[in-house]
């Protein structure tokens, strides 16, 4: 019996007659929800039987906690040097008081606790007590019982003398400067630096004491242990020796140094082996993970691996995963703090003190690596160059003294610079250009200062992530929020709007300060747009999300060694390509052919061809990229010639292209590689594929979000008929590495669908297999009233190769064909130009009708064809004729075919 016909009912669903004669109903859901570990996607298809492609809100994605994830964790032990508890002892009564320390663990304690609450996990905290007073031996049991009952905390009691040697001696005196790569070959006495074996023994003993406490509280095979930071790098190995098969996570909150710096440490291998006993290692940035892997390769002769978007290596018969993801702040804490009534008076005080001034601010530890002195030197140079700004600009510098890191030489240098600047540039009325506060600052005071600051200036010479800019972004008010960040701090790569500076380049720092001040005075609209973009990023990458994601990976990790694909330490580095017979496009030849033609077709890619793409491109730069005014005007002029048909061929969305081209009605547009296209002098958008199956997008988006979560910098661009993973902001090696892994992953899972995975410079895209620029060119040529005898086609990446290949094989040989790739690389195009600037110059040549060697004046009065502006001395030039070729790639002088782009580059 064959199946019967499908019947539909909008209210009930779809009915299908099956082979056994029964009716199976597939209910239609108006709102379908896809839940991933990092968020949810809701798809609203609208009315049954009608594909809803017009509502941009059809697909909505947002981050949510993974409900129920906590049910799979029986227990979690979090181990850190200091408990997130503030302990005080009354000097009179001797009574102890305790409260949560919201600024513990690098200002993230609150968000971490909230994230664990959302996971329904009640962790056991293990660490020393944060108190200036030592707990007497006879009181330790009572204090421990109270902390366990009220805060679920287990203290590790260590004598203060031991802690001083451990923390100030080894952690801050040895590891901190070495890991920040600011250690010197000589000490303060100008003698050769020596490492103290006694301090190393103290470090080992303290880690063992922590190990004993962890073993004591560990209560089951399914418990997870999460160790934090460089104070406890030996703890994973020490714990594993007593707890076989336990899953241990370790997160390093400071940078990992270059292997060349790290290898000077006498106990380098011991620390590496201590960390490698963890199941999952976490780093803020790929740079730190790369340095760690390099140290493992060079010192322990290990090889690192790539496996489905994760880094890892095998050590001692186990598979150790590496995770790259940075911590965040708790946005809710700052929102609540800003709405507190007590903050109003503090803000008013700051506003009155700095009335009519542009306020630059900073909150730093009083430490050499924070670069406060360099910041002051740059500010002094700015004031020297802008005397008119005296009394109109103020720098509020908060320097928080840390007992273990304050050096008198650093303190004195800063104070001397502050005094020199105020003496020279003060206005004599009590106003001084630098307000220097050398003290700890409360959370409320930080919020008040953030809210009135026009810009934050952070200039460390070497730093970890640094969450102060994150705090500022979520706290500052509308119209403010500019960032000047040292390129040596980790957060400068995550915050797209930041002006990145080398703090040692005082002239550049001075210029950037001037630019930021001028934008603040002019109330530039872009300042608010950038602030909103960065605030959205910071809110999406909170400490809650970081904790949940890390613990998910730790829970899913397995201890036995796995078979994975090995890659060498140089993986991801670009190869060197060799090619020959590649011709630079000659504008004079194009101009002569343009003049002689009776029907002309122009095909231009958008990104990288009409707009500029550089190594510094970011999510914000990509979103705002548009042709220059000159390029847009020249395109519009060309399109108005009745003999010309101008089309922009892009993977961008329709609204982006219309805005970028100033809504010119005479320019044809093919958006999303032709899925939507608009003809010349038409406002109607047509679709290249009418009955496209887009059900694959949900699965592809889930995979892309997984890789985005595990890679710092990338983002997913969602289109109506495709998805693009942009990773220009990621570390170049790691981003390329992840893109290759993702491509294999997508092609494997999406094989049942008619889709194609393509890659380009800094992006990976999934699109319909039957939808590309070559198919769109075929449609354009078919719809033209008469065939063109002149074609100029320019593009810069692999998606444009479809255009070049189609034109090369389908145009009549008599057509003057100029296919041109932007950038010197193997291609199906016949010519190349070096950059998008040269594409703009070519357009200028065609519009003005001038050769590169000179410009001919435009005739006055009357309407003329653009070709009429071309000089008539076309026979005088010795430029080569347009080469003609048969189907397929051009043949070189040796008779060997020149490989096209798709075949000459390794598959992604």
C-alpha positions in Angstrom: 0.0 0.0 0.0 1.4 3.4 -0.9 1.1 6.3 1.4 -1.9 8.5 1.0 -1.9 12.2 0.3 -0.8 14.7 2.9 -3.6 16.7 4.5 -3.2 19.9 6.3 -5.1 21.6 9.1 -3.8 25.0 10.2 -5.2 24.5 13.7 -4.3 20.9 14.3 -1.2 20.2 12.3 -0.2 17.9 9.4 -1.8 14.5 8.8 -0.1 11.7 6.9 -1.6 8.4 5.9 1.1 5.8 6.8 1.5 2.3 5.3 -0.4 0.6 8.0 -3.5 2.8 7.4 -3.1 4.8 10.6 -3.0 8.6 10.7 0.1 10.2 12.2 -0.3 13.8 13.2 2.7 16.2 13.4 1.6 19.1 15.5 2.7 22.5 14.2 4.2 24.8 16.9 4.0 28.5 16.4 7.0 29.1 18.7 9.7 26.5 18.4 12.5 26.7 21.0 16.0 25.4 20.5 18.0 25.3 23.8 21.8 25.1 23.8 24.1 25.1 26.7 24.7 28.8 26.2 21.3 30.1 25.3 18.0 29.7 23.5 16.7 30.3 20.1 13.0 30.9 19.5 11.6 30.5 16.0 8.2 31.9 15.2 7.0 30.7 11.8 3.7 32.6 12.0 0.7 31.1 10.1 1.0 27.5 9.1 1.8 26.9 5.4 3.5 30.3 5.0 7.2 30.7 5.3 7.7 33.8 7.4 10.8 35.6 5.9 9.8 39.2 6.3 9.8 39.5 10.1 13.3 40.1 11.4 12.1 39.0 14.8 11.3 35.5 13.5 14.5 34.1 15.0 15.5 35.4 18.4 18.6 34.3 20.3 19.5 35.1 23.8 21.7 33.7 26.5 20.1 31.8 29.3 21.4 29.5 32.1 21.3 25.8 31.4 18.4 24.9 33.7 18.9 21.4 35.2 22.6 21.3 34.5 23.2 21.6 38.3 21.1 18.4 38.8 23.9 16.5 37.2 26.5 17.7 39.7 26.3 16.1 43.1 28.9 18.5 44.6 31.4 21.2 43.6 34.5 22.2 45.5 35.9 25.7 44.6 39.4 26.2 45.9 41.0 29.6 45.9 43.8 31.3 47.9 41.4 33.6 49.9 37.8 32.8 50.7 35.3 35.3 49.3 34.6 36.3 52.9 35.6 39.4 54.9 36.4 38.5 58.5 36.8 41.0 61.3 37.4 40.5 65.0 36.1 42.9 67.6 39.1 44.3 69.5 37.1 44.6 72.7 34.9 41.5 72.8 37.0 39.2 70.5 33.8 38.3 68.6 34.2 37.4 64.9 32.0 38.9 62.2 31.8 37.6 58.6 30.3 38.8 55.4 30.6 38.0 51.7 33.4 39.9 49.9 31.8 41.0 46.6 35.1 42.2 45.2 37.0 38.9 45.8 38.5 36.8 42.9 39.3 39.8 40.8 36.0 41.6 41.4 33.9 38.7 40.2 32.8 37.0 43.4 29.2 38.2 43.2 28.6 37.1 39.6 30.3 33.8 40.2 27.9 33.0 43.1 24.9 34.1 41.1 25.9 31.9 38.2 26.2 28.9 40.5 22.8 29.7 42.1 21.3 29.6 38.6 22.8 26.2 38.1 21.3 25.1 41.4 24.8 24.3 42.7 25.8 25.0 46.2 29.6 24.9 46.2 31.9 24.3 49.0 34.5 27.0 49.2 38.0 26.2 50.4 40.7 28.9 51.2 42.4 30.9 53.8 40.4 33.5 55.9 40.7 37.0 54.6 41.5 38.7 57.9 44.3 40.9 59.4 43.9 38.9 62.6 45.1 35.4 63.0 42.6 33.0 64.4 43.9 31.5 67.7 44.2 27.8 67.7 41.5 27.4 70.4 39.0 29.3 68.3 39.6 27.6 64.9 37.0 24.9 65.4 34.2 27.3 66.3 35.1 29.7 63.4 35.2 26.8 60.9 31.8 25.5 62.1 30.3 28.9 61.7 31.7 29.5 58.3 30.5 26.1 57.1 27.0 26.6 58.5 26.5 30.2 57.3 28.6 30.4 54.1 29.4 26.8 53.1 33.1 27.8 53.4 35.9 25.7 54.8 38.9 27.7 56.0 42.5 26.5 55.7 44.4 27.8 58.8 48.0 28.7 58.0 50.3 30.7 60.3 50.7 34.4 59.2 54.5 34.1 59.0 54.1 31.2 56.6 51.5 33.1 54.6 53.8 36.2 54.3 56.6 34.1 52.8 54.1 32.3 50.6 52.2 35.3 49.3 54.6 38.2 49.4 57.7 36.1 49.0 57.0 33.6 46.3 53.6 34.4 44.7 54.1 38.2 44.4 57.9 38.3 44.6 58.7 35.5 42.1 55.7 34.3 40.1 53.9 37.7 39.6 56.7 39.6 37.9 57.8 36.6 35.9 54.4 35.8 34.6 53.9 39.4 33.7 57.3 39.4 32.0 58.7 42.3 34.0 61.3 40.4 36.0 64.8 41.7 35.8 68.2 40.0 35.6 69.3 42.1 38.6 67.7 42.8 41.9 67.2 46.1 43.8 70.9 46.0 44.9 72.1 45.6 41.3 73.2 42.1 42.0 72.2 39.1 39.8 68.7 38.0 40.6 68.5 34.7 42.5 65.6 32.5 43.2 65.1 31.5 46.8 64.7 27.7 47.3 63.3 28.3 50.8 60.4 30.2 49.3 59.8 27.4 46.9 59.6 25.0 49.7 57.0 27.2 51.5 55.0 27.3 48.2 55.0 23.5 48.0 54.0 23.1 51.7 51.1 25.5 51.4 49.8 23.7 48.4 50.0 20.4 50.3 48.0 22.0 53.2 45.3 23.0 50.7 45.5 19.4 49.3 44.9 17.9 52.7 41.8 20.1 53.2 40.4 19.3 49.7 40.8 15.6 50.3 39.1 15.9 53.7 36.0 17.6 52.2 35.8 15.6 49.0 32.7 13.5 49.2 32.1 11.5 46.1 33.0 10.2 42.7 30.9 12.8 40.9 32.2 15.8 42.7 34.1 18.4 40.7 37.0 20.4 41.9 37.7 23.9 40.6 41.0 25.5 41.5 41.7 29.2 40.9 44.9 31.0 40.0 48.7 30.9 40.3 48.8 30.5 44.1 47.8 26.9 43.8 49.4 25.6 40.6 50.7 22.4 42.3 47.3 21.6 43.8 45.8 19.6 40.9 48.8 17.1 41.0 48.8 17.0 44.7 45.0 16.3 44.8 45.1 13.7 42.0 47.7 11.6 43.9 45.0 11.1 46.6 41.8 11.2 44.6 42.0 8.9 41.6 39.7 9.8 38.6 38.5 13.1 40.0 37.7 15.9 37.5 39.7 19.0 38.3 39.4 22.3 36.7 42.1 25.0 36.9 41.7 28.6 35.8 44.7 31.0 35.6 43.6 34.6 36.1 46.9 36.2 35.1 48.9 36.0 31.9 51.1 33.0 31.0 54.5 34.3 29.9 56.5 33.5 26.8 58.3 30.2 27.1 61.6 32.0 26.8 60.8 34.0 29.9 59.2 31.1 31.8 62.0 28.7 31.3 64.4 30.7 33.6 62.3 29.5 36.6 64.2 26.7 38.3 60.9 24.8 39.1 59.4 25.3 35.7 58.7 21.6 35.1 57.2 21.1 38.5 54.6 23.8 38.0 53.8 22.6 34.5 53.2 19.0 35.7 51.1 20.4 38.6 48.8 22.1 36.2 48.7 19.3 33.7 47.2 17.0 36.3 44.0 19.0 35.9 41.2 17.8 33.6 40.5 21.2 32.2 42.8 24.2 32.1 41.3 27.7 31.6 43.1 30.8 30.2 41.7 34.3 29.5 43.3 34.6 26.0 44.7 32.4 23.4 48.0 34.2 23.7 48.3 32.8 27.2 47.3 29.3 26.2 49.7 29.4 23.2 52.6 30.3 25.5 51.6 27.5 27.9 51.5 25.0 25.1 54.8 26.2 23.8 56.3 25.7 27.3 54.9 22.1 27.3 56.3 21.4 23.9 59.8 22.9 24.7 60.2 21.8 28.2 58.2 18.5 28.5 58.4 17.4 24.8 54.6 17.2 24.6 52.4 17.8 21.5 49.2 19.7 21.6 46.1 18.7 19.8 42.9 20.0 18.2 39.6 18.2 18.6 36.2 19.8 17.6 37.0 23.3 18.6 38.9 22.4 21.8 42.6 22.5 22.5 44.3 19.7 24.4 47.2 17.5 25.0 48.0 14.0 26.4 50.0 13.9 29.6 50.7 10.9 31.8 48.1 8.8 30.0 45.3 11.4 30.3 43.7 13.9 28.0 44.0 17.5 29.3 41.7 20.0 27.7 42.5 23.7 27.4 39.8 26.3 27.3 40.1 29.9 26.2 37.4 32.1 27.7 37.6 35.3 29.7 35.8 36.1 32.9 33.3 39.0 33.1 31.5 41.2 35.6 28.1 41.0 37.1 26.0 43.6 35.3 23.1 43.3 37.7 25.3 44.3 40.6 26.2 47.5 38.9 22.6 48.3 37.8 21.4 47.8 41.3 24.3 50.0 42.7 23.6 52.8 40.2 19.9 52.9 41.3 20.8 53.1 45.0 19.6 56.4 46.6 22.9 56.8 48.5 24.8 57.2 45.3 23.1 60.4 44.3 24.9 62.6 46.8 28.3 61.1 45.8 27.7 61.7 42.1 26.6 65.3 42.8 29.8 65.9 44.7 31.9 64.7 41.8 29.9 66.7 39.3 30.3 69.9 41.3 34.0 69.4 41.8 34.6 68.8 38.1 32.0 71.1 36.6 32.6 72.2 33.0 35.5 69.8 32.7 36.1 66.8 30.5 36.9 64.0 33.0 39.4 61.3 32.2 39.7 58.7 34.9 41.4 55.5 35.9 41.4 53.0 38.8 44.6 51.0 39.0 46.6 49.1 41.6 49.7 51.0 42.7 52.0 48.7 40.8 54.8 49.1 38.2 53.0 47.0 35.6 49.9 49.3 35.6 51.9 52.0 33.7 50.6 54.9 35.8 53.8 56.8 35.3 53.6 56.4 31.5 50.0 57.6 31.6 50.9 60.7 33.4 53.8 61.4 31.0 51.4 61.1 28.1 48.9 63.4 29.8 51.6 65.9 30.5 52.6 65.9 26.8 49.0 66.4 25.8 48.6 69.4 28.1 51.9 70.9 26.8 50.5 70.6 23.2 47.1 72.0 24.1 47.5 75.0 26.4 43.9 76.1 25.6 42.6 73.1 27.5 44.0 74.3 30.8 41.2 74.1 33.4 39.0 72.2 30.9 40.4 68.7 31.3 41.1 66.8 34.4 42.6 63.3 35.0 41.3 61.5 38.1 43.8 58.8 39.0 43.0 56.3 41.7 46.0 54.2 42.8 45.1 51.4 45.2 48.1 50.4 47.3 48.7 46.7 47.7 51.0 45.9 50.6 52.7 43.1 48.7 53.4 45.1 45.5 54.0 48.7 46.5 57.6 49.8 45.8 58.7 53.2 47.1 60.4 54.0 43.9 57.2 53.6 41.9 55.2 55.5 44.4 57.7 58.4 44.5 57.9 58.6 40.7 54.1 58.9 40.4 53.9 61.5 43.1 56.6 63.6 41.5 54.9 63.5 38.1 51.6 64.5 39.6 53.2 67.5 41.4 55.1 68.6 38.3 51.9 68.5 36.1 49.8 70.4 38.7 52.5 73.0 39.3 52.9 73.7 35.5 49.3 73.4 34.3 47.2 74.4 37.3 45.1 77.5 36.7 45.9 79.1 40.1 42.3 79.0 41.3 42.5 75.6 43.0 41.7 73.6 40.0 44.4 71.1 39.1 44.7 68.9 36.0 45.5 65.8 38.0 43.5 64.5 41.0 45.6 61.8 42.5 44.0 59.5 45.1 46.3 56.9 46.7 43.8 54.9 48.6 41.4 52.0 48.4 38.1 53.0 46.9 34.7 51.6 47.8 32.3 50.1 45.3 29.9 53.0 45.7 32.8 55.5 45.1 33.8 53.6 42.0 30.3 53.8 40.6 30.1 57.5 41.3 33.4 58.1 39.6 32.5 55.9 36.6 29.2 57.7 36.1 30.8 61.1 35.6 33.9 60.1 33.7 33.9 60.9 29.9 36.7 58.4 29.3 38.6 55.7 31.0 42.4 55.6 30.5 44.1 52.3 31.3 47.8 52.0 30.3 49.5 48.9 31.8 52.8 47.8 30.4 51.7 44.2 30.9 48.4 43.0 32.3 45.9 40.1 32.5 42.3 40.7 31.5 41.6 43.8 33.7 37.9 44.1 34.5 38.0 47.8 35.3 37.0 48.7 31.7 34.1 46.2 31.9 32.9 47.9 35.2 33.2 51.3 33.6 31.2 50.3 30.5 28.2 49.0 32.5 28.3 51.9 34.9 28.9 55.0 32.7 26.0 57.2 31.6 24.7 58.0 28.2 27.0 59.9 25.9 30.1 58.9 27.8 32.0 55.6 27.8 35.1 56.2 25.7 38.0 53.8 26.3 41.8 54.3 25.9 43.3 50.9 26.6 46.9 49.7 26.4 47.3 47.0 23.8 49.1 45.0 26.5 45.9 44.4 28.5 43.7 41.5 27.6 40.4 43.3 27.5 41.5 45.6 24.7 40.9 42.8 22.3 37.4 42.2 23.5 36.0 45.8 23.6 35.6 46.9 20.0 35.3 50.6 20.7 38.5 51.0 22.6 41.3 53.1 21.3 44.3 50.8 21.6 47.7 52.4 22.4 51.2 51.4 23.1 51.8 53.2 26.5 55.5 53.6 25.7 54.6 55.7 22.6 53.9 58.9 24.4 53.3 60.9 21.3 50.6 58.5 20.1 49.1 58.5 23.6 49.0 62.3 23.6 47.2 62.3 20.3 44.6 59.7 21.3 43.9 61.7 24.5 43.3 64.8 22.4 41.0 62.9 20.0 39.0 61.5 22.9 38.6 64.9 24.6 37.5 66.5 21.4 34.8 63.8 20.9 33.6 64.3 24.4 33.3 68.0 23.9 31.6 67.7 20.6 29.2 65.0 22.0 30.0 62.8 18.9 27.0 60.4 18.2 29.4 57.5 17.6 30.5 57.6 21.3 27.0 56.5 22.4 26.7 53.9 19.7 30.0 52.4 20.7 29.1 52.4 24.3 25.9 50.5 23.7 27.7 48.0 21.6 30.4 47.4 24.2 27.7 47.3 27.0 25.8 44.6 25.1 29.0 42.6 24.8 29.9 42.9 28.4 26.4 42.1 29.5 26.4 38.9 27.3 29.8 37.8 28.6 29.1 38.0 32.3 30.8 36.2 35.1 27.7 34.0 35.5 27.9 32.9 31.9 31.7 32.3 32.2 31.2 30.0 35.3 28.4 28.1 33.8 30.2 27.4 30.5 33.5 26.4 32.3 31.7 24.0 34.6 29.8 22.5 31.6 33.0 21.7 29.9 34.5 20.3 33.1 31.5 18.1 33.7 31.6 16.8 30.1 35.3 16.2 30.0 36.5 12.6 30.3 39.7 11.5 32.0 40.8 8.6 29.7 43.2 9.6 26.9 41.4 10.1 23.6 42.6 9.6 20.0 42.8 13.0 18.4 44.5 14.6 15.5 47.9 15.8 16.4 49.1 19.2 15.1 52.5 20.8 15.4 53.3 24.0 17.3 53.2 26.0 14.1 49.7 25.0 13.2 47.5 27.8 11.8 50.3 29.8 10.3 49.6 30.9 6.8 51.5 29.2 4.0 53.4 30.8 1.2 51.8 30.6 -2.3 53.7 30.8 -5.5 52.1 31.7 -8.9 53.1 33.3 -12.2 51.5 35.2 -15.1 49.3 37.3 -13.0 48.6 40.7 -14.5 47.9 44.1 -12.8 44.8 45.7 -14.2 45.6 48.7 -16.5 43.1 51.5 -16.0 43.9 52.9 -19.5 43.0 49.6 -21.1 39.7 49.5 -19.2 38.9 53.1 -20.1 39.5 52.5 -23.8 37.3 49.4 -23.8 34.7 51.3 -21.8 34.5 54.0 -24.4 34.1 51.6 -27.3 31.4 49.5 -25.7 27.7 49.8 -26.5 26.4 47.9 -23.5 28.3 47.6 -20.2 27.9 45.4 -17.1 29.6 46.2 -13.8 29.7 43.6 -11.0 31.3 44.7 -7.7 31.7 42.8 -4.5 31.1 44.9 -1.4 33.3 44.1 1.6 37.0 44.2 0.8 36.3 45.6 -2.7 34.3 48.7 -2.2 35.1 48.9 1.5 38.3 48.3 3.3 39.1 45.2 5.4 42.3 45.3 7.6 43.8 43.2 10.3 42.3 45.6 12.8 38.7 45.0 11.6 36.3 44.3 14.4 32.6 43.4 14.9 31.8 47.1 15.0 34.0 48.0 12.1 32.4 45.2 10.0 28.9 46.4 11.0 29.6 50.0 10.0 31.8 49.4 7.0 30.5 51.2 3.9 32.0 52.7 0.8 33.6 56.2 1.0 31.5 59.1 -0.2 33.6 59.3 -3.4 33.1 55.6 -4.2 29.3 55.7 -3.6 29.0 58.9 -5.7 31.0 57.3 -8.6 28.9 54.2 -8.5 25.7 56.2 -8.6 27.1 58.3 -11.5 28.0 55.1 -13.5 24.6 53.5 -12.8 22.7 56.6 -14.2 24.3 56.1 -17.6 21.6 54.3 -19.8 24.3 52.1 -21.3 25.4 50.8 -18.0 24.1 48.1 -15.6 25.8 48.3 -12.2 25.3 45.5 -9.7 26.7 45.1 -6.2 27.2 41.4 -5.4 27.5 40.8 -1.6 26.8 38.4 1.2 25.5 41.3 3.3 21.8 41.9 4.2 19.5 44.0 2.1 19.2 46.9 4.5 23.0 47.1 5.0 23.6 47.4 1.2 20.8 49.9 0.7 22.2 52.1 3.4 25.8 51.7 2.2 24.8 52.8 -1.3 22.7 55.7 -0.2 19.5 54.0 -1.4 20.5 54.7 -5.0 17.6 53.4 -7.2 19.7 52.9 -10.3 22.2 50.5 -8.7 21.2 46.8 -8.8 21.8 44.8 -5.7 22.3 41.1 -5.0 22.2 40.5 -1.2 23.1 37.3 0.6 24.9 36.1 -2.5 21.8 36.5 -4.6 19.1 35.0 -2.3 17.5 38.5 -2.5 18.1 40.8 -5.5 16.8 44.1 -6.7 17.0 45.2 -10.3 18.0 48.6 -11.6 15.3 51.2 -11.1 13.2 48.8 -9.0 12.2 48.9 -5.4 11.0 45.2 -5.4 13.2 42.5 -3.9 13.1 39.2 -5.7 14.4 35.8 -4.5 16.7 33.6 -6.3 15.3 30.4 -4.7 11.6 30.5 -4.0 11.2 27.2 -2.1 14.3 27.1 -0.1 14.6 24.6 2.9 16.2 26.6 5.7 15.6 24.1 8.5 19.4 23.5 8.6 20.0 26.9 10.1 19.1 25.9 13.6 21.6 23.2 13.7 24.3 25.3 12.1 23.7 28.2 14.5 24.0 25.8 17.5 27.4 24.7 16.3 28.6 28.2 15.6 27.5 29.4 19.0 29.5 26.5 20.6 32.7 27.6 18.8 32.0 31.2 19.6 31.7 30.4 23.3 35.1 28.6 23.2 36.9 31.3 21.2 37.5 34.9 22.3 36.6 37.5 19.7 34.3 35.9 17.1 30.6 36.6 16.6 27.8 35.1 14.5 26.1 37.1 11.8 22.6 35.8 11.2 21.0 36.3 7.8 17.7 35.1 6.5 19.3 32.4 4.3 22.7 31.9 5.8 25.1 32.2 8.8 28.5 33.8 9.0 31.1 33.2 11.7 33.4 36.2 11.8 36.7 35.7 13.6 38.9 38.6 12.6 38.9 39.8 16.2 40.1 36.4 17.5 43.8 35.5 17.8 44.9 34.9 14.2 46.3 31.4 14.7 43.5 30.2 17.1 40.7 31.7 15.0 42.0 30.0 11.8 42.4 26.8 13.7 38.9 26.9 15.1 37.5 27.8 11.6 39.1 24.7 10.1 37.7 22.5 12.9 34.2 24.1 12.6 34.2 23.6 8.8 34.8 19.8 9.2 32.2 19.7 12.0 29.5 21.6 9.9 30.2 19.6 6.7 29.8 16.4 8.7 26.5 17.3 10.4 24.9 19.2 7.5 25.7 16.6 4.8 22.0 15.6 4.4 21.1 19.2 3.5 21.8 21.1 0.2 24.2 23.6 1.8 27.8 24.7 1.3 30.4 25.8 3.8 32.8 28.4 2.4 35.6 30.4 4.1 37.2 33.7 3.4 39.5 36.2 5.2 38.4 36.1 8.8 35.0 34.4 8.2 33.3 31.1 7.6 29.9 31.0 6.0 27.1 28.4 5.6 24.8 29.0 2.6 22.5 27.2 0.2 24.6 25.1 -2.3 22.5 26.3 -5.2 22.9 30.0 -4.3 26.2 31.8 -5.2 27.3 34.8 -7.1 27.9 32.7 -10.2 24.2 31.8 -10.3 23.3 35.4 -9.7 25.5 36.5 -12.6 23.7 34.0 -14.9 20.3 35.6 -13.8 21.6 39.1 -14.4 22.8 38.3 -17.9 19.6 36.5 -18.7 17.5 39.5 -17.7 19.6 42.1 -19.6 17.7 43.5 -22.7 20.8 42.8 -24.8 24.1 41.1 -24.1 27.0 43.3 -22.8 30.1 43.8 -24.9 32.0 45.1 -21.8 32.1 43.5 -18.4 34.1 44.7 -15.4 33.9 42.3 -12.4 35.8 43.0 -9.1 35.9 40.9 -5.9 38.3 39.9 -3.2 37.5 36.5 -1.7 36.4 33.0 -2.5 32.7 33.8 -3.0 33.7 36.0 -5.9 35.5 33.1 -7.6 32.1 31.9 -8.7 31.6 35.1 -10.6 35.0 35.0 -12.2 34.6 31.3 -13.2 31.1 31.8 -14.7 32.1 34.8 -16.8 35.3 33.1 -17.9 33.4 30.1 -19.3 30.1 31.6 -20.5 30.8 35.0 -22.1 31.4 35.2 -25.8 35.1 35.6 -26.6 34.4 39.0 -28.3 33.3 40.6 -25.0 35.8 42.9 -23.4 36.1 41.1 -20.1 37.9 42.5 -17.1 37.6 40.1 -14.1 39.8 41.4 -11.3 40.6 40.1 -7.8 41.6 42.5 -5.1 44.9 41.4 -3.6 47.7 39.5 -5.2 46.6 35.8 -5.0 45.8 32.9 -7.2 42.4 33.4 -8.8 40.1 32.6 -11.7 40.2 36.4 -12.4 42.4 37.6 -15.3 43.7 40.6 -13.4 44.4 41.9 -9.9 44.4 45.2 -8.1 46.3 45.6 -4.8 43.6 47.1 -2.6 40.1 48.6 -2.4 41.7 52.0 -2.8 42.8 51.0 -6.3 39.2 49.9 -7.1 38.1 53.4 -6.0 40.7 54.9 -8.3 39.4 52.8 -11.2 35.9 54.1 -10.6 37.2 57.6 -10.5 39.0 57.0 -13.9 35.8 55.8 -15.5 33.6 58.6 -14.2 36.0 61.5 -14.9 37.2 60.0 -18.2 40.8 60.6 -17.4 43.9 58.5 -17.7 46.1 58.0 -14.7 48.6 60.4 -16.2 46.3 63.3 -16.3 42.7 64.6 -15.9 40.7 66.0 -18.8 38.2 68.8 -17.9 34.6 67.8 -18.0 32.6 69.6 -20.8 30.3 72.3 -19.6 26.6 72.2 -20.1 24.4 69.5 -21.7 24.1 65.8 -20.8 26.8 63.5 -22.1 27.6 59.8 -21.9 30.4 58.9 -19.7 32.2 57.4 -22.7 32.2 60.8 -24.4 34.6 62.0 -21.8 37.3 59.5 -22.9 40.1 60.9 -25.0 40.3 59.7 -28.6 44.0 58.8 -28.6 43.3 55.2 -27.7 45.7 53.9 -30.3 48.7 55.8 -28.8 49.0 53.6 -25.7 51.3 50.6 -25.6 49.3 48.9 -22.9 48.6 45.2 -23.6 45.5 44.0 -25.2 42.8 42.3 -23.2 43.8 38.6 -23.0 41.3 36.1 -24.2 41.1 32.6 -22.8 39.3 29.4 -23.3 37.4 27.5 -20.6 39.3 26.8 -17.5 42.3 28.4 -15.8 44.9 30.2 -17.9 47.9 28.2 -19.0 51.4 29.4 -18.0 54.4 29.6 -20.3 55.5 26.2 -19.2 52.2 24.7 -20.4 51.1 24.0 -16.8 47.6 25.2 -15.9 47.5 28.1 -13.3 45.5 26.9 -10.4 42.4 28.8 -9.3 41.9 30.1 -5.8 39.7 27.2 -4.8 42.2 24.6 -5.8 45.4 26.3 -4.8 44.6 26.9 -1.1 44.2 24.1 1.4 40.7 23.2 2.3 39.4 24.8 5.4 
